[in-house]
Amino acid sequence: MLIFFCFTLIVLCSIPIFFVKYNPNYFKNSSFKTHLKIFFLKLIIISMIIYIFISNLSISESKLFIIIGCFIFIIFHFIEGFILQNILTKNGK
């Protein structure tokens, strides 16, 4: 069950990375508010997925699922930030 949970979170966290990678024009002229909205949207979606897994499957190791979910979210958020930073610095912004 833990492997399916991790795979689901990795797929969900990869979607914004592909969006940034293949649609960089959206982020070239965006403000901090746009980035903040995207961050909170990702945070809400990942939190809902963690809650769904814990509550519907009656998982006894809920702390482990919460820690792994947060770790995956943080790692993929940093990866997205590095990709976005490279895109913005290459375009001279």
C-alpha positions as CSV (number, residue, x, y, z in Angstrom):
1,M,0.0,0.0,0.0
2,L,2.9,2.3,0.8
3,I,4.3,1.9,-2.7
4,F,1.0,2.8,-4.3
5,F,0.8,5.8,-2.1
6,C,4.3,7.0,-3.0
7,F,3.7,6.4,-6.7
8,T,0.5,8.4,-6.6
9,L,2.1,11.3,-4.9
10,I,5.1,11.3,-7.2
11,V,2.8,11.4,-10.3
12,L,0.8,14.2,-8.8
13,C,3.9,16.2,-7.8
14,S,5.4,15.7,-11.3
15,I,2.5,17.4,-13.1
16,P,3.6,20.9,-12.2
17,I,7.2,20.1,-13.1
18,F,6.1,19.1,-16.6
19,F,3.9,22.2,-16.8
20,V,6.9,24.4,-15.9
21,K,9.2,22.6,-18.3
22,Y,6.9,22.6,-21.3
23,N,5.1,25.8,-20.8
24,P,7.7,28.3,-19.5
25,N,6.0,31.3,-21.1
26,Y,3.3,31.3,-18.4
27,F,5.9,31.9,-15.7
28,K,8.1,34.5,-17.5
29,N,5.8,37.3,-16.7
30,S,4.1,36.0,-13.6
31,S,4.2,37.5,-10.2
32,F,4.8,36.2,-6.8
33,K,1.1,35.9,-6.2
34,T,0.8,33.4,-9.1
35,H,3.6,31.3,-7.6
36,L,1.9,31.4,-4.2
37,K,-1.4,30.4,-5.6
38,I,0.2,27.4,-7.3
39,F,2.0,26.4,-4.2
40,F,-1.2,26.5,-2.1
41,L,-3.1,24.6,-4.7
42,K,-0.4,21.9,-4.7
43,L,-0.4,21.8,-0.9
44,I,-4.1,21.4,-0.7
45,I,-4.2,18.6,-3.3
46,I,-1.4,16.7,-1.7
47,S,-2.9,17.1,1.7
48,M,-6.3,15.8,0.4
49,I,-4.6,12.7,-1.1
50,I,-2.8,12.0,2.2
51,Y,-6.0,12.3,4.1
52,I,-7.9,10.1,1.6
53,F,-5.3,7.3,2.0
54,I,-5.2,7.5,5.8
55,S,-8.9,7.8,6.4
56,N,-10.4,5.5,3.8
57,L,-7.9,2.7,4.2
58,S,-7.7,2.8,8.0
59,I,-4.0,2.8,8.0
60,S,-2.4,2.2,11.4
61,E,0.9,3.8,10.4
62,S,-0.6,7.2,9.7
63,K,2.5,9.1,10.9
64,L,4.7,7.3,8.3
65,F,2.3,8.2,5.5
66,I,2.2,11.8,6.6
67,I,6.0,12.1,6.8
68,I,6.6,10.4,3.5
69,G,3.9,12.5,1.8
70,C,5.5,15.7,3.2
71,F,9.0,14.5,2.1
72,I,7.8,13.8,-1.4
73,F,6.1,17.2,-1.6
74,I,9.2,19.1,-0.4
75,I,11.6,17.2,-2.8
76,F,9.4,17.8,-5.8
77,H,8.8,21.4,-4.9
78,F,12.6,22.0,-4.8
79,I,13.0,20.3,-8.1
80,E,10.3,22.5,-9.6
81,G,11.9,25.6,-8.1
82,F,15.3,24.7,-9.6
83,I,13.8,24.1,-13.1
84,L,11.9,27.4,-12.9
85,Q,15.0,29.2,-11.7
86,N,17.0,27.9,-14.7
87,I,14.2,29.0,-17.1
88,L,14.0,32.5,-15.6
89,T,17.8,33.0,-15.5
90,K,18.3,31.8,-19.1
91,N,15.8,34.3,-20.3
92,G,17.5,37.2,-18.5
93,K,14.9,38.0,-15.9
